[in-house]
Amino acid sequence: MSSLTSYLHVIERRRALEIPGYATLADVGFDGDYVSPYQIQSRSDEGPIVIAYNWLDVPSIKLHREILQKLGYLPVITFNKVMDRALDLAGLKRSQIYVTQAFHLLPQTRSQYIPQRDVDRSFDQITRHEIAGRQVIALGDASARACRRFGIRHAAVCHPSARGRTREEKAREIATALTGL
């Protein structure tokens, strides 16, 4: 199976995932030829795979639709400010990495609790099929836990939005993982 055929297969797996209590990308008018909208900018076939917890929530998508359709991410949030700095420190561009999530559905609110069984179901149906033997960096505990549960070799680093450390400290840790692979 070619790389493109394999990628299209994973998109279909993402489209088929439905769990009550969460929206799909199609539900919010955001379906596309990607596994995650983040891949509008970050879908390298060769660079490291970076796994975040989840993309966004329904209200954020509605509020920021225009910029999300253009970039696939919100440059003004802490997560992406830290990622931009980490990429700068690593000497990489967004186009040189592949970003996906452990959980591919959309919570109804920003702080909605996502049970581990739901993360596992999404990871099993989608994320583990994206990895294909590549180097993986898990951002935060939830992503690292999902990688461990499915036997995915990974570098576990802090989540870019985690509290208790400076943006620069988090960016350096992520950059080290990006360059140390």
C-alpha positions as CSV (number, residue, x, y, z in Angstrom):
1,M,0.0,0.0,0.0
2,S,1.4,3.4,-1.0
3,S,2.0,6.2,1.6
4,L,-0.9,8.2,0.1
5,T,-3.2,5.2,0.1
6,S,-2.3,4.4,3.7
7,Y,-2.9,8.1,4.6
8,L,-6.3,8.1,2.9
9,H,-7.2,4.9,4.8
10,V,-6.5,6.6,8.1
11,I,-8.6,9.6,7.1
12,E,-11.5,7.2,6.5
13,R,-10.9,5.6,9.9
14,R,-11.1,9.1,11.5
15,R,-14.3,9.8,9.6
16,A,-15.8,6.6,10.9
17,L,-15.1,7.3,14.6
18,E,-18.1,8.4,16.5
19,I,-18.5,8.4,20.3
20,P,-21.6,9.8,22.0
21,G,-20.9,13.1,23.7
22,Y,-18.3,14.4,21.2
23,A,-18.6,16.1,17.8
24,T,-16.8,15.0,14.7
25,L,-15.0,17.3,12.3
26,A,-17.9,16.8,9.9
27,D,-20.4,17.9,12.6
28,V,-18.7,21.3,12.8
29,G,-18.1,21.6,9.1
30,F,-14.4,21.0,9.3
31,D,-13.9,17.7,7.6
32,G,-11.1,17.7,5.1
33,D,-8.4,15.5,3.4
34,Y,-6.4,15.3,6.6
35,V,-6.5,13.2,9.7
36,S,-6.2,16.3,11.9
37,P,-6.7,19.9,10.7
38,Y,-3.3,20.5,12.3
39,Q,-1.9,18.7,9.2
40,I,-2.8,21.6,7.0
41,Q,0.6,22.9,8.1
42,S,2.3,19.8,9.7
43,R,2.0,16.7,7.6
44,S,5.6,15.6,6.9
45,D,6.0,12.1,5.4
46,E,9.5,11.9,6.9
47,G,9.8,14.1,10.0
48,P,9.0,13.0,13.5
49,I,5.4,12.4,14.6
50,V,4.2,14.7,17.4
51,I,1.2,13.4,19.3
52,A,-0.9,16.0,21.2
53,Y,-3.9,15.1,23.4
54,N,-6.7,16.5,21.3
55,W,-7.1,19.2,18.7
56,L,-9.7,21.7,19.9
57,D,-13.2,22.0,21.3
58,V,-16.5,22.9,19.5
59,P,-16.8,26.5,20.8
60,S,-13.1,27.3,19.8
61,I,-13.7,26.0,16.3
62,K,-16.8,28.1,15.9
63,L,-15.0,31.2,17.2
64,H,-11.8,30.9,15.2
65,R,-13.1,29.2,12.0
66,E,-11.3,31.5,9.5
67,I,-7.8,31.2,10.9
68,L,-8.3,27.4,11.5
69,Q,-9.3,26.9,7.9
70,K,-6.2,28.7,6.8
71,L,-3.6,27.3,9.2
72,G,-5.2,24.4,11.0
73,Y,-4.1,25.7,14.4
74,L,-4.4,28.9,16.5
75,P,-1.0,30.7,16.6
76,V,-2.0,32.8,19.6
77,I,-2.5,30.0,22.2
78,T,0.2,28.9,24.5
79,F,0.4,25.4,23.0
80,N,1.4,26.9,19.6
81,K,3.6,29.6,21.0
82,V,5.6,26.9,22.8
83,M,5.6,24.7,19.6
84,D,6.8,27.6,17.5
85,R,9.7,28.3,19.9
86,A,10.6,24.6,20.1
87,L,10.6,24.3,16.3
88,D,12.8,27.5,16.1
89,L,15.2,26.0,18.6
90,A,15.3,22.7,16.7
91,G,15.9,24.5,13.4
92,L,12.6,23.0,12.0
93,K,9.5,24.3,10.2
94,R,6.0,23.1,10.9
95,S,6.1,21.4,7.4
96,Q,9.0,19.2,8.6
97,I,6.9,17.5,11.4
98,Y,3.7,15.5,11.4
99,V,1.3,16.5,14.1
100,T,-1.7,14.4,15.2
101,Q,-3.7,13.7,18.4
102,A,-4.3,10.8,20.7
103,F,-8.1,11.7,20.7
104,H,-9.6,12.7,17.4
105,L,-13.1,13.9,18.3
106,L,-14.1,17.3,19.6
107,P,-15.2,17.9,23.2
108,Q,-18.3,20.1,23.6
109,T,-16.4,22.4,26.0
110,R,-12.7,23.3,26.5
111,S,-12.5,21.5,29.9
112,Q,-14.7,18.5,29.1
113,Y,-13.3,15.3,30.7
114,I,-12.3,12.6,28.2
115,P,-12.3,9.2,29.8
116,Q,-9.3,7.0,29.1
117,R,-11.5,4.4,27.3
118,D,-12.5,7.1,24.8
119,V,-8.9,8.1,24.2
120,D,-7.9,4.4,23.8
121,R,-10.7,3.9,21.3
122,S,-9.6,6.8,19.2
123,F,-5.9,6.0,19.5
124,D,-6.6,2.4,18.5
125,Q,-8.8,3.3,15.5
126,I,-6.7,6.1,14.2
127,T,-3.5,7.3,15.8
128,R,-1.7,4.0,15.9
129,H,-2.3,3.6,12.1
130,E,-0.6,6.9,11.4
131,I,2.7,6.0,13.1
132,A,4.0,3.3,10.7
133,G,7.3,2.8,12.5
134,R,8.3,6.5,12.6
135,Q,9.8,8.3,15.6
136,V,7.2,9.6,18.0
137,I,7.1,12.4,20.5
138,A,4.2,12.4,22.9
139,L,3.3,15.8,24.2
140,G,2.0,15.5,27.8
141,D,0.9,12.7,30.1
142,A,-2.3,11.7,28.2
143,S,-0.5,11.2,24.9
144,A,2.4,9.4,26.6
145,R,0.0,7.1,28.4
146,A,-1.8,6.3,25.2
147,C,1.5,5.4,23.5
148,R,2.5,3.2,26.4
149,R,-0.9,1.4,26.4
150,F,-0.5,0.6,22.8
151,G,3.2,-0.3,22.9
152,I,4.3,2.7,20.8
153,R,8.0,3.6,21.4
154,H,8.1,7.3,22.1
155,A,9.9,10.2,23.7
156,A,7.6,11.6,26.4
157,V,7.9,15.4,26.9
158,C,5.9,18.1,28.6
159,H,2.6,19.3,27.2
160,P,3.2,22.8,25.7
161,S,0.3,24.2,27.7
162,A,1.3,22.6,31.0
163,R,1.5,24.9,34.0
164,G,4.5,25.3,36.4
165,R,7.3,25.9,33.9
166,T,8.2,28.7,31.6
167,R,7.4,28.7,27.9
168,E,11.2,28.6,27.2
169,E,11.8,25.6,29.5
170,K,9.0,23.7,27.8
171,A,10.2,24.7,24.3
172,R,13.7,23.5,25.1
173,E,12.5,20.1,26.3
174,I,10.4,19.7,23.2
175,A,13.2,20.9,20.9
176,T,15.6,18.5,22.5
177,A,13.2,15.6,21.7
178,L,12.8,16.9,18.1
179,T,16.5,17.0,17.5
180,G,17.5,14.0,19.5
181,L,15.5,11.5,17.4
